[in-house]
Amino acid sequence: MEEAAKAQIAFFVLDRPNPLNGDIVEGPMLDAEENFVVVLPVARTLWLTSASLPQFYNVENHINADLHVIR
């Protein structure tokens, strides 16, 4: 998504329902400095769907990607 924003290319995410109903948030916080697959500190089991996480990341890190969500 960061590279798409730099190249001014639209970024599409296919969303799906949250299989856990968004009710469960548990586990340790994953730290971006200690884990190469994490870009934001989030819980291991989180409430976000596959589209809401990139939307959150886009805003929190000021990426300003042309993000489109297909529900």
N, C-alpha and C positions, 0 to 999 in steps of 0.2 A: 504494500500500500504506500509505503514511503517512496519507493522508486517510481510508482505510478504518479504520485503527486509531483515529483521532480520533473517527470517527463510530460506532465499535464495530460495524462491518459486517464480515462474514467476507470474506476475500480468497482467491480460488481461482486456482491456477496449473496449466495443463496441461503436464505434463512430456513429454519425448521423449528418446530415446536420444541420447547425444553422438555426432555424426557423426565426430568425430576420435578416438573411443575414450578420450578423457581422457588420452592419452599426450603430447600436445603443449602446451607452454606456451611461447610465444615473443612477441617484439615488445616495444616499450617499454611501461612502465607508464603508464597513462592517469591523469592527475591530475584530481581532481574540481574543483579550483580553476581549472584552465585549460580544462576541457572541460565544456560545459553538459549533455551527455548521460551523464556518468559521476557516480555518487554515491559510489563507493568506488574507491580506487586498485587497479586490476586490470590484468593484461597484456592486450594487444590480442587475442591468441589464448589462451583460457583453458580450463581443464579442467572448468569447471562446466557443468551442464545448465541448461535454462531454469527449472527448479524449485530447483536447489541454490543459484543465485545469490540469489534472493529470501530463501531460508532463511538464508543467510549474512548478508545485509544486515539482516534482521529481528533477528538476534542481535547483530551487531556494533554497530548503531546504536540498540539498545535500543528498538525500535519497538513490540514486543509485539503485533503484529498477529495476528488470528485467521486464521492462514495454513493453507490446505488445499491439498495437492498431489494431483492426479489423475494417476496414472501411466499 
